[in-house]
Every structure is written in C-alpha cells, then in structure tokens.
Amino acid sequence: MPWYAWLILILAIGSIVGGLMMLRDTAKKLPLTEEQLKRIHERNAEQDAKDAEER
C-alpha cells in the first residue's frame, strides 16, 4: 500500500478512537430519586417475569 493510504487509515482509526474517548469522558450519570429507581427495578422485574413466561 502506498504511504498516503496508510496515512488515511491511521487518521480514520485515530478519529474513531478519539471520538469514543471523548464520548466516554463526557458521559454523565442520571441523577435519579429513590422512587424513580424503585419504579425502574419493578418494571425490570415485571419484564423479566414476562420474558421467562414467554420461553
């Protein structure tokens, strides 16, 4: 492969890795109240029960 193909390949990989690292650094946790967490866990349990029932 010519040198400019390697350069384009390295730039593309660097761009992808840099974008993923920037995305990871800017990710934030959602502040949820205890009530919201409780509702989420209840819904997850209901969905798990439905999934187990369908199998």
Backbone hydrogen bonds, N-H to C=O, Kabsch-Sander energy under -0.5 kcal/mol:
donor,donor_aa,acceptor,acceptor_aa,energy
5,A,2,P,-0.7
6,W,2,P,-1.5
7,L,3,W,-2.1
8,I,4,Y,-2.1
9,L,5,A,-2.3
10,I,6,W,-2.7
11,L,7,L,-2.4
12,A,8,I,-2.4
13,I,9,L,-2.3
14,G,10,I,-2.6
15,S,11,L,-2.2
16,I,12,A,-2.1
17,V,13,I,-2.7
18,G,14,G,-2.6
19,G,15,S,-2.2
20,L,16,I,-2.2
21,M,17,V,-2.3
22,M,18,G,-2.3
23,L,19,G,-2.2
24,R,20,L,-2.2
25,D,21,M,-2.1
26,T,22,M,-1.7
27,A,23,L,-0.7
27,A,24,R,-0.5
32,L,30,L,-0.9
37,L,33,T,-2.2
38,K,34,E,-2.4
39,R,35,E,-2.3
40,I,36,Q,-2.3
41,H,37,L,-2.5
42,E,38,K,-2.2
43,R,39,R,-2.5
44,N,40,I,-2.4
45,A,41,H,-2.2
46,E,42,E,-2.4
47,Q,43,R,-2.6
48,D,44,N,-2.5
49,A,45,A,-2.2
50,K,46,E,-2.4
51,D,47,Q,-2.7
52,A,48,D,-2.4
53,E,49,A,-2.0
54,E,50,K,-2.0
55,R,51,D,-1.1
